[in-house]
Amino acid sequence: MSAPPPARIAVYPGSFDPVTRGHEDLIRRSLAFADRVIVAVAVNVAKQALFTLEERVALMREAVRDPAVEVQSFDGLLVRFARQVGATVIVRGLRAVSDFEYEFQMALMNRTLAPGLETVFLVPAFDLTYISSSLVREVARFGGDVSELVHPAVQQALRRKFGL
Ligand code: PNS
């Protein structure tokens, strides 16, 4: 009998400050082609994060409870992390044309650094395409209702963060 094929592992990296329903949707979609999805929460984010690394990881774990999904944090180069965990695919979301330039650059840079590690772009459900972590933070900061946009645990964490 021949050995079973190796598990297809996808890495889904991001700041997740905080995780939104859009991120959750992409994780679910990734499981259509990956046996395991490792959500890689970046230690260093471009902007000052609202949530600490520990909070971002904990909220992701609460929002996505699936045995095929693992949440880890990573520091340094994404491609190094992806190799360490045995991933062959990097998943990124594309919501609008405005996302494209940055994503295109990143995908090409990652491919230069790690040939063979492919970036796959996924489009979220149509009604989630306008959601971003930054918009969620802003709406929540001023007391707006984000219940449709994030998991209840994230909504609660935002309320606590902003003292609401
Ligand atoms: O959610 P974000 O902020 O768009 O995620 C960006 C992230 C964390 C995926 C990206 O900045 C990243 O991969 N950082 C790790 C450092 C790295 O590998 N940089 C080179 C990528 S071309």
Residues whose N, C-alpha, C, O or C-beta is under 5 A from the ligand:
A	BS01	PNS	P13 G14 S15 F16 A42 G76 L77 L78 V79 M106 M109 N110
